Amino acid sequence: MTQARFKIVFNGELMPEVALETAKDNLAKLFKSDSARINTLFSGSPIALKRDLLEDEADKYIAVLHRAGAKARKEPDLAASLSLVDTEDHNQNVEPAETMKCPKCGHQQDKAIECSACGIVIEKFLARQAQQEEAAKNAPAPAVTATATPAAHTPYAPPQAPVGERLPEFGELKPFTTDGRIGRLRFLAWTLVLMLVCAPIFGIAAAGFALSTTVGVILMIIVSIALVVVGVMINVQRLHDIGWSGWLLLITIVPVVGSVFSLLMLVMPGTKGPNRYGPMPPANTTAVKVLAGLWIVFIVLGVIVGIAMPTAFSGFEP
């Protein structure tokens, strides 16, 4: 009995926690191909990466692609699994089928419109090759180094160039945006600076009540909105550093649960290396460490004041 054959299908889906550019870079190294060919894999349409595989071979391909970040799957390759078993009477009169060799991968098969191994439409491939050769005749010849070797026309050809934009080692700090990442200490330092800056601004806004109630209310509303907007930007960047979506910040408005979630934002470490929100934030400066440490001072002072005030007023009787 003929064993079932399988094909590897990919439609652009990624494995969890894998950035698009990281997956493209891994696939370029895996397939040893250029960026143009790798980008075609993420068009959203199912693409057969490999055909006519045994089940254990297909499982090995799937495991390698999953490690690279591509959420590929195996499907029965019905075209490869079909076979015609000739009977003794049939073999007496049937002439052998005309065979052909795929111009792309070299697979030997019966003459057909498509290659059963790499899936190309042969006439279209030959037409595209002719167009490329015609364009190459009109273009200046590129310089060839002594170590350069011609690449084979196959999805697994040696890499010609890095795929995608290479991310910098550290991200750029931008406090007034929801893009980027910040760590725990920088989150505490920026929050403290925001509070210290807003205190005198609120004082100025409160002074507007001396002019009129309307002016005072308008100034208070403007300052409050600015404080909330900047605070949201800082919190979203902290969530990005953990690898979470900024929309999770809405959990903080839920009673009790929001307090626990805010505590998690303070203690959860950031993702090592780049994630889908960008590269790692730069190392903490001395100023960041000092500002973050001031939170401990404020907490200790608050505890001391909280303990001392009831004791100071306990001697007064109504």
C-alpha positions, 0 to 999 in steps of 0.5 A, a space after each residue: 500500500 502506498 504511504 500517504 504523502 503530505 505538503 507543507 502549507 504556510 499562509 503568513 501566520 506567526 507563532 505566538 510572541 514572534 515579531 514579523 521581522 524576526 520571523 522573516 529573518 529566520 526564514 531567510 536564513 532557513 530557506 537561504 533566500 532573498 527578501 523578495 522571495 520571503 516577502 511573498 510568503 506573507 501575502 496572506 494566501 496559502 503557499 505550498 513550501 514543500 510537497 510530496 513528503 512522508 509524514 515523518 519528513 513533514 513533521 520535521 519540516 513543521 518543527 523547524 518552521 515553528 522554531 523559526 516563527 512561521 505557523 506552518 501546517 501539514 496537509 495531505 498532498 492528494 496530487 502526490 498520493 494518487 497513484 495508478 496501479 497498472 493491471 497486466 492487461 493494461 500494460 500490454 497496450 499502454 505507452 510510457 507517459 512523456 516525462 519532463 524536468 522542472 526548470 526551477 527545482 529539477 524534479 523529474 515527473 510526468 509532463 504537466 502544467 505544474 511541478 508536483 515538487 515546488 508547485 510552480 506553473 511551468 509556462 509562467 516560470 519560463 516566461 518570467 525567466 525570459 523577461 529577467 534575462 531580457 532585462 539583464 541584457 540591458 542592465 550593467 553587469 554587476 561586479 563579481 567577487 572571487 568567492 561569489 558562486 551562482 545561486 541555485 533557483 530553489 527556495 533553499 538557495 544560499 542567502 544573498 542578502 539579509 531580509 528586513 530592516 535590522 533593529 538597533 540594539 537599543 530603542 530610542 526614548 520618547 516619553 510623549 508617545 505610546 511607541 517604544 519600551 521602558 523598564 521598571 526603574 525608568 517607569 518609576 523615574 518618569 512617573 515621579 518627574 511627571 508628578 513633580 512637574 504637574 504640582 506647580 502647574 496645578 498651582 498656577 491653574 488654581 491661581 486662575 480661580 482668583 480671576 474667575 471661577 470659569 478661568 480656574 475650571 478651564 485651566 484645571 481641566 486642561 492640566 488634568 487632561 494633559 496629565 492623564 494623556 502623558 501618564 497613559 503614554 508612560 504606562 503603555 510603554 511599560 506594558 510594551 516592555 513586558 510584551 503586553 498590549 497597551 490596551 491592557 491598561 484599561 484593567 487598572 480602572 477595575 476596582 481591586 483587580 486594577 490595583 493588582 495589575 498596577 503592582 504587576 507592572 512594577 515588578 514584572 521584568 521586561 522582555 530580553 532582547 527585541 519583541 514585537 514593540 521594538 528593541 530593548 530600552 537603553 540601560 538605566 542612567 544614574 539619574 534614573 536610579 536616583 529618581 526611582 530610589 526617591 520613591 522608597 524615601 517617599 514611602 518611608 516618610 509616608 509611613 512615618 507620618 501616618 503613624 505619627 499623626 494619630 499619636 500626636 492627636 491622641 492627647 487632644 480630647 473633645 
